[in-house]
Every structure is written in structure tokens, then in C-alpha cells.
Amino acid sequence: MQPLNSAPPSSVSRPINGVLLLDKPIGFSSNDALIRSKRLLNAKKAGHTGTLDPLASGLLPLCFGEATKFSKDLLDADKTYDATLKLGISTTTDDAEGEVLKTRPVTCDYTAINAALIAFRGPIMQVPPMYSALKRNGKPLYAYAREGYTLQREARAVTIHMLECVNYILGVVASVTIRITCSKGTYIRALARDIGESLGCGAHLSMLRRTRVGELMLTDAVTLDRLSKLDELGRLAYLKPIDALLLKFAFVDLDTEMTRRFMNGQQLQLVNKFKVRENDRVRVYNAGNHQLIGIGRLQRGVLFPERLISHSPDINIIPYKL
């Protein structure tokens, strides 16, 4: 783990509500990055939105305070990665951490690489790696693998929405860099393994960088190193409001009385003047002050509350657009 400068935190943590888009460095687990960020912001409550392996870098959205109620939505979101596959070498873990299983000559050309990528686009069945956190009888697969066992794993359906070659090197050291947008549950290590097998030379994942999670982009993220060099106001300026997690949802706004009823968990009969389809999930606002008050679902003209925000003055809200 690389050392990072950090200013000494305040001795008193505080309620902070929002989303931090972190550019996680290589060598940090997602939990390491969360702990560092929480300490730098002196935040009381925080959580991440799905893990990013220590060998991977890139976008790791961190939720603070009331935003943690909506972190699951990002677990289900599509994600985009840049990944480099080292061709000709298969490993036990399907990435650079594992021991070499087999080396083979690389005889493919760009035409073969492109054809292989085309075959993996769309819905595919993928066998998870043995070195994964999936559990069998309450025990993660990687624990079995470390004990020398290889268990049968059922292939799972995932979807590769976009898969393209960004760069390739063919020679004594051969590699291909790809860009992937995929559904939740996709293992990029397994994709690297399977692409290598389809090329007849094997491969493992040597670099992974996540560039997008749902609607959130790496270009808006901050590094831990940058965050550690800022003062308190500078760090807080990087916090995005809770709405950043929900921008794909349509919105409804409620008058004062309906806001009160919604925040008490009541179902509301609505005249659907909003661009909301039947059974859509929606973000719900108090029209009087443009504050987000929660999310709900609209069914047959009735708004059903799903998750509510406990309001306090320090919650930031993105103004909605009519």
C-alpha cells in the first residue's frame, strides 16, 4: 500500500450527507479507501457501493450519511472499465497476482482479436473465477482455492453491452487493452481468461481501471492524495449531493401537505403530470424548497414510498429541472 499524506483529523466526527467520487489507487482495498476518506472528512457514517480489487484503480463512489440508503442502486448499475490482458500466460487467479499455470505462443493478429471480442458482446454465460468472494456452504471460493481445491462453478448470465479494442501489442510481450461496459456480476478477470482461451494462447488480467458506474464518471473523481492536501472546505467541495446516485430516475414534486404525508410513509394518489411510466421508481422532492425527501414507485396513479431521507440542514440537494 502506498503511503499518503494526510492532515490530522478533527477529534469529533460529524454527520455528512453526500457522495464522494474517489479515484482509488492501486494497492488499496475498497475498505482501505473508505476508511481513509471517512477519516479525512471526519464523517460519522459511510459505505462504499461495491468493491474494487486492490490491483484495480479508478472510480469508487463512496456514500456518506443519508446517501448510504441509496448505495444498493449502484451495486446494480452497469460499469465501464479499461483493462489490459497479457496474452500467452494463464494464471491461477486469472490476474497478475496468481501463479503461472501455462505459457503458450501468441500467434493471433488484430483480425483474430477483433473477432474474439465480437463473440463476447451481448448476453453471455460466464464461469466465476475460483479466486472470488462467491460462497459455497458459507465459505468463499477463494478460501477453497487457497487450500488447493477447485470446485465446480455454475456459469452465470451476464451482459457485455460494449467491448472494443483500444490498443494492442503483438511480439515477444503481447497484450491487448480493451474497453468494456458490462452488467453487474461480470468478472473482468474471467472475461480476460475466456478471451485468451478463444485466441488459443491464454491470457490474464494485468491492469484494470474503472471509468464509470451508472451515470457517475471517473473524470469527476478525486484522488486520496489530492484530498489529503486540501483543507476542510476544499475536501467538502468534492462531495456531491445525494441526488447524484438517482439522476436516472424521473422526479415528482409534492406540495407541503403531500410532502408531510409522504415522509410519514403514506401512499399518495397522484395526478400523473410528470414523465413517469407505470411502475417506475422516482425521486421525490418537496416543491417548496426543492429538497429531496426520498424515492418511491408509481403504480396505477399511487405513489408508494420506498426509502425516505431523514432531513437535517446539512443535506445538499441538486435542484431538479422541470
C-alpha positions in Angstrom: 0.0 0.0 0.0 1.5 3.3 -1.0 1.8 6.0 1.8 -0.3 9.1 1.5 0.0 12.4 3.3 -3.0 13.3 5.4 -3.8 16.1 7.7 -4.7 15.1 11.3 -8.5 14.8 11.5 -10.7 16.5 14.0 -11.3 14.5 17.1 -15.1 14.8 16.6 -16.8 13.1 13.7 -19.8 14.8 12.2 -22.9 13.9 10.2 -22.1 14.4 6.5 -24.5 13.6 3.7 -23.4 13.2 0.2 -21.4 11.2 -2.4 -17.6 11.3 -2.9 -16.3 10.1 -6.3 -12.9 8.6 -5.4 -10.2 7.7 -7.8 -9.0 4.7 -5.9 -5.2 3.9 -6.2 -3.7 0.5 -6.9 -2.8 -1.3 -3.7 -5.8 -0.1 -1.7 -8.8 -2.3 -0.9 -12.2 -0.6 -1.2 -12.4 -0.7 2.6 -9.0 0.9 3.0 -10.0 3.7 0.7 -13.3 4.1 2.5 -11.6 4.3 5.9 -9.1 6.9 4.7 -11.8 9.1 3.1 -14.1 8.8 6.1 -11.2 10.0 8.3 -10.3 12.9 6.0 -13.9 14.1 6.1 -14.4 13.3 9.8 -17.7 11.6 8.8 -19.8 9.6 11.2 -21.3 7.1 8.7 -20.0 5.9 5.4 -20.1 3.0 3.0 -19.0 2.0 -0.5 -21.0 0.9 -3.4 -19.4 -2.4 -4.3 -15.7 -3.4 -4.1 -12.9 -2.7 -6.5 -10.0 -5.1 -6.2 -6.7 -3.8 -4.7 -4.9 -4.4 -8.1 -7.6 -2.2 -9.8 -7.8 1.5 -9.8 -10.4 4.0 -10.7 -13.9 5.1 -9.8 -15.1 4.1 -6.4 -18.3 6.0 -5.3 -18.4 6.4 -1.5 -21.7 7.3 0.3 -21.9 9.3 3.5 -24.8 9.7 5.9 -28.2 9.5 4.3 -26.6 8.7 0.9 -25.8 5.2 2.2 -29.6 4.4 2.0 -29.2 4.5 -1.8 -25.9 2.7 -2.3 -27.6 -0.5 -3.5 -28.7 1.2 -6.6 -25.1 1.5 -7.8 -24.4 -2.2 -7.0 -27.0 -3.0 -9.7 -25.7 -0.4 -12.2 -23.7 -1.1 -15.4 -20.0 -0.4 -15.1 -17.3 0.6 -17.6 -13.6 -0.5 -17.4 -10.4 -0.2 -19.3 -8.5 -3.5 -19.0 -5.2 -4.8 -20.3 -4.9 -8.5 -21.0 -1.4 -10.1 -21.1 -1.5 -12.7 -23.8 0.2 -16.1 -23.7 0.2 -16.5 -19.9 -2.6 -18.1 -17.8 -2.5 -17.8 -14.0 -4.3 -19.4 -11.1 -6.2 -16.2 -10.2 -6.8 -15.0 -13.8 -4.9 -11.9 -12.9 -1.3 -10.7 -12.2 -1.4 -11.9 -8.6 -1.6 -15.5 -9.4 1.0 -18.2 -10.1 1.7 -19.0 -13.8 -0.3 -22.1 -14.9 0.7 -22.2 -18.5 2.6 -20.3 -21.1 1.8 -20.5 -24.8 2.9 -18.8 -28.0 0.9 -15.9 -29.3 0.1 -16.3 -32.9 -3.1 -14.2 -33.3 -3.3 -10.9 -35.2 -5.7 -7.9 -35.0 -8.3 -9.6 -37.1 -8.4 -12.6 -34.7 -8.5 -10.3 -31.7 -11.4 -8.3 -33.1 -13.3 -11.5 -34.0 -12.8 -12.8 -30.4 -14.2 -9.6 -28.9 -17.3 -9.7 -31.2 -18.1 -13.2 -29.9 -18.2 -11.9 -26.3 -20.6 -9.0 -26.9 -24.2 -9.2 -25.7 -25.6 -11.8 -23.2 -23.0 -14.5 -22.3 -22.6 -17.2 -19.8 -19.6 -16.7 -17.5 -17.9 -19.1 -15.1 -16.8 -17.1 -12.0 -13.1 -17.4 -11.0 -12.2 -19.8 -8.2 -10.5 -16.8 -6.5 -13.7 -14.9 -5.9 -15.8 -14.0 -2.9 -18.8 -16.1 -4.0 -19.7 -18.5 -1.2 -20.2 -22.3 -1.2 -21.6 -23.7 2.1 -20.9 -20.3 3.7 -17.3 -20.3 2.7 -15.8 -18.0 0.0 -14.5 -19.7 -3.1 -11.0 -18.1 -2.6 -10.7 -19.9 0.7 -11.1 -23.2 -1.0 -8.7 -22.2 -3.7 -6.0 -21.2 -1.2 -6.4 -24.7 0.3 -5.7 -26.3 -3.1 -9.3 -27.2 -4.0 -11.0 -26.4 -7.3 -14.8 -26.6 -7.1 -17.3 -26.8 -10.0 -18.9 -23.4 -10.6 -22.1 -22.9 -12.5 -21.9 -20.4 -15.4 -23.9 -17.3 -14.8 -25.7 -15.0 -17.2 -24.1 -11.5 -17.6 -24.3 -8.9 -20.4 -21.4 -7.2 -22.2 -23.0 -4.1 -23.6 -19.8 -2.8 -25.2 -16.5 -4.4 -25.8 -13.8 -2.9 -28.1 -10.1 -3.0 -28.6 -8.3 0.2 -27.5 -4.7 -0.9 -28.1 -2.7 -4.0 -28.8 0.9 -5.1 -28.9 2.0 -8.3 -30.6 5.5 -9.5 -30.2 7.7 -11.2 -27.6 5.5 -9.4 -25.0 1.9 -9.4 -26.3 -1.1 -7.6 -24.8 -4.4 -6.1 -25.7 -6.2 -3.3 -24.0 -10.0 -3.4 -24.1 -12.8 -1.1 -23.0 -15.9 -2.9 -21.5 -19.3 -1.8 -20.4 -21.0 -4.7 -18.6 -23.8 -5.6 -16.3 -23.5 -6.3 -12.6 -21.9 -9.6 -11.7 -19.4 -9.6 -14.5 -15.9 -10.7 -13.6 -13.3 -8.9 -15.9 -10.7 -11.4 -14.8 -12.9 -14.2 -16.1 -13.5 -12.3 -19.3 -9.7 -11.9 -19.8 -9.3 -15.6 -19.2 -12.0 -16.6 -21.7 -10.8 -14.2 -24.4 -7.3 -15.6 -24.0 -8.7 -19.1 -24.5 -10.7 -18.1 -27.5 -7.4 -16.8 -29.1 -5.7 -20.1 -28.3 -2.9 -18.6 -26.3 -4.4 -17.9 -22.9 -4.3 -14.6 -21.0 -4.6 -12.9 -17.7 -5.7 -9.5 -16.5 -2.7 -7.3 -15.9 -4.4 -3.9 -15.5 -7.9 -2.8 -14.6 -9.2 0.8 -14.3 -12.9 1.5 -13.7 -14.1 4.7 -15.5 -17.8 4.7 -15.0 -20.5 3.4 -12.6 -24.0 4.0 -13.8 -24.2 7.8 -14.5 -21.1 8.6 -12.5 -17.8 9.3 -14.3 -14.1 8.9 -13.3 -13.5 12.4 -14.8 -15.4 13.9 -11.8 -13.4 11.9 -9.2 -10.7 13.0 -6.8 -7.6 11.0 -5.6 -6.8 10.4 -1.9 -3.6 12.2 -2.4 -5.3 15.3 -3.6 -8.0 15.1 -0.9 -5.3 14.8 1.8 -3.7 18.1 0.7 -6.8 20.2 1.0 -8.3 22.0 3.9 -11.7 21.1 5.3 -13.7 23.3 2.9 -11.7 22.0 0.0 -12.5 18.4 0.8 -16.2 19.1 1.4 -16.4 20.8 -2.0 -15.8 17.4 -3.6 -18.9 16.0 -2.1 -21.8 15.5 -4.5 -25.4 15.7 -3.3 -27.4 12.5 -2.7 -29.2 13.1 -6.0 -26.1 12.1 -7.9 -27.0 8.5 -7.2 -30.5 8.9 -8.5 -30.3 11.0 -11.7 -31.5 8.2 -13.9 -34.9 8.3 -12.1 -37.7 10.6 -13.1 -38.9 13.0 -10.5 -42.1 14.2 -8.8 -42.5 17.2 -6.6 -45.1 17.4 -3.8 -46.8 20.3 -2.1 -46.3 20.9 1.6 -49.2 18.6 2.8 -48.3 15.8 0.5 -44.6 16.1 1.5 -45.6 15.6 5.1 -47.7 12.6 4.3 -45.0 11.0 2.1 -42.4 11.5 4.8 -44.8 9.7 7.2 -44.8 6.7 4.9 -48.2 7.2 3.4 -49.3 6.2 -0.1 -50.4 9.2 -2.2 -52.9 9.4 -5.0 -51.3 11.5 -7.8 -52.4 13.1 -11.0 -49.6 11.9 -13.2 -48.4 15.2 -14.8 -44.8 14.0 -14.7 -42.9 12.0 -17.3 -43.3 8.8 -15.2 -44.1 5.4 -16.6 -46.2 2.8 -14.7 -44.1 1.0 -12.0 -41.2 3.5 -12.5 -39.1 4.3 -9.4 -38.9 8.1 -8.9 -37.0 10.6 -6.8 -39.4 12.7 -4.7 -39.0 16.4 -3.8 -40.6 18.9 -1.6 -41.7 21.5 -4.2 -41.5 24.3 -1.6 -37.7 24.1 -1.1 -36.6 21.7 -3.8 -35.3 19.2 -1.2 -35.1 15.5 -2.0 -37.2 13.6 0.5 -36.8 10.1 -0.8 -37.7 7.7 -3.6 -40.9 5.9 -4.4 -42.7 3.9 -7.0 -45.7 4.9 -9.0 -48.3 2.2 -9.6 -51.8 2.9 -11.0 -51.6 6.6 -10.1 -50.5 5.8 -6.5 -47.1 6.8 -5.2 -45.7 4.2 -2.8 -42.8 5.4 -0.5 -39.7 3.1 -0.7 -36.9 5.0 1.0 -37.0 8.2 3.0 -34.4 10.8 3.9 -34.1 12.0 7.5 -33.7 15.7 6.9 -31.2 18.0 8.6 -29.8 21.3 7.5 -26.5 19.9 6.1 -28.1 17.8 3.4 -27.3 19.1 0.0 -29.8 18.8 -2.8 -29.4 19.0 -6.6 -32.2 21.3 -7.9 -34.4 19.3 -10.2 -35.2 20.5 -13.7 -38.8 20.8 -15.0 
